Amino acid sequence: MFKKVLIAEDHEHTNISVRKTLEDLGVAQKEFRFYCDDALALLNAAFHQEQPFDLLITDLSFEEDKNIQVINGGRALIKAARHLHPNLKVIVFSLENNVSVVDELFENLDIDAYVRKARYDADDLKRAIDAVSNHKKYRSADLMRNKRIDNSYDFKAFDIEIITLLCNGTPQKNIPSYLQQNNIKPSGLSSVEKRLNFIKTALNISSNEQLVAYCKDKKII
């Protein structure tokens, strides 16, 4: 189990809840900071004193106030913390429930766990901390269910290319010309039509407009 944990969270009631969770798990040393700049400064000081933190628990969003911050969000804090301390374990504890956003955190920031703030999130956080302490990845169960639903269709690079063109206002009949100019294959109109129809059928979507809206909502494009 972790011995030294830093929590970056700007809502006091959440801080209290996380504090109780860590106490229940027997975490001896825990620090709380309301601002990302303060959290990074503490991480930096501990690292250079050769007493680094084992785990960072951070929200994604922090409300702005009169204290202007250089680092004003969880993503930037994670990047800076990992640059300083590559082996630092990171759990994101946030309201965000978009599967694509959460996937991006795992893929691009290499977070260790994602816990959604929701009913019974204290127990969820305990499970996440236990998993990460055993070098496992973790995400909230409801996000895993959503991920299985969203992954019913696996978007390829070609799919994203043609849907992005539609999103940018390119008529379907003009897409082959763009593909040919950029040496993207297949580039025929029939291939484009078949691919779009295949995607719409897989997702039970009836029009290109609905497909574009779906992909924007899921942050696929």
GULUMSE-148708 format. One record per residue (C-alpha): residue in three letters; x, y, z. Coordinates in steps of 0.2 Angstrom, whole numbers, plus 5000, padded with zeros to 4 digits. Layout:
BEGIN
ALAXYZ ...
// end
This chain:
BEGIN
MET500050005000 PHE500550184997 LYS501450275011 LYS501450455004 VAL499950524994 LEU499650694987 ILE497850754983 ALA497550894971 GLU495750944973 ASP494851114975 HIS493251054983 GLU493351045002 HIS491950915004 THR492850794991 ASN494550825001 ILE493650765017 SER492950615008 VAL494650565001 ARG495550595017 LYS494350475026 THR494650345012 LEU496550355014 GLU496350345033 ASP495350185031 LEU496750115020 GLY498050155033 VAL498950285022 ALA500150365034 GLN500650525025 LYS499450625015 GLU499450805009 PHE498050905001 ARG498251054989 PHE496851164982 TYR497951234968 CYS498951134954 ASP500451254956 ASP500451224975 ALA500351034971 LEU501751034959 ALA502851144971 LEU502551014984 LEU502950864973 ASN504550954967 ALA505150994985 ALA504850814991 PHE505750744975 HIS507250844978 GLN507350804996 GLU507350624991 GLN505650595000 PRO504550584984 PHE502650554984 ASP502050374979 LEU500450434972 LEU499550584965 ILE497650594966 THR496950734955 ASP495450804948 LEU495350864930 SER494551034932 PHE494951174944 GLU493851324946 GLU494751494943 ASP494851624956 LYS495851774961 ASN497451664963 ILE498051654945 GLN498851484942 VAL500251434929 ILE499551264929 ASN497651274929 GLY497051094926 GLY497350914930 ARG498050864913 ALA499450994914 LEU499850944932 ILE500050764927 LYS501150804913 ALA502250914924 ALA502250794938 ARG502750644927 HIS504150754919 LEU504850774936 HIS504450604943 PRO504150474929 ASN503750334941 LEU502450424950 LYS500750334951 VAL499250444946 ILE497350424949 VAL496150544941 PHE494650574952 SER493350674942 LEU491550694936 GLU492050664918 ASN491050514911 ASN491550524892 VAL492350364888 SER493450444874 VAL494050574886 VAL494550444899 ASP495350334885 GLU496450484880 LEU497050504898 PHE497650324899 GLU498350324881 ASN499250504881 LEU499550534899 ASP499750354905 ILE498750374920 ASP498550224932 ALA496750234936 TYR495150334933 VAL493850354946 ARG492250444942 LYS491450554956 ALA489750474958 ARG488750374971 TYR489850254981 ASP491450334974 ALA492350304991 ASP492250124988 ASP492750144970 LEU494250244975 LYS494750114988 ARG494749984974 ALA495750094963 ILE497050134976 ASP497249944979 ALA497349904961 VAL498650034957 SER499749984973 ASN499849814965 HIS500349884948 LYS498749864939 LYS497649984929 TYR495950024935 ARG494350124929 SER492650134936 ALA491449994932 ASP490150104924 LEU491450174912 MET491949994908 ARG490149954903 ASN490150114893 LYS491750074884 ARG491049904879 ILE489549984871 ASP490650124863 ASN491849994856 SER490449904847 TYR491249984831 ASP493150004829 PHE493450164819 LYS494950154807 ALA496050294801 PHE495150294784 ASP493450304793 ILE494050454803 GLU494750544788 ILE493150534778 ILE492050584793 THR493150724796 LEU492950784778 LEU491050774780 CYS491150874797 ASN492151004788 GLY490851024775 THR491550924760 PRO490150844750 GLN490250664749 LYS490450664730 ASN491950774732 ILE492850664745 PRO493650544732 SER494550694724 TYR495350734741 LEU495850554744 GLN496650544727 GLN497650704729 ASN498250644746 ASN498650464740 ILE497450394752 LYS496650224747 PRO495350164743 SER494850324735 GLY493350284724 LEU491650354727 SER490850184729 SER492150134742 VAL491750294752 GLU489950264750 LYS490050084756 ARG491150124770 LEU489950254777 ASN488550144775 PHE489450004784 ILE489850124799 LYS488050194799 THR487350014799 ALA488549954813 LEU488050104824 ASN486150104819 ILE486350284812 SER485250334797 SER486150494790 ASN487950564788 GLU487350714798 GLN486950594813 LEU488650504810 VAL489550664811 ALA488650724827 TYR488950554835 CYS490850564831 LYS490950734838 ASP490050694854 LYS491150544857 LYS492650644852 ILE493150524838 ILE493450684827 
// end
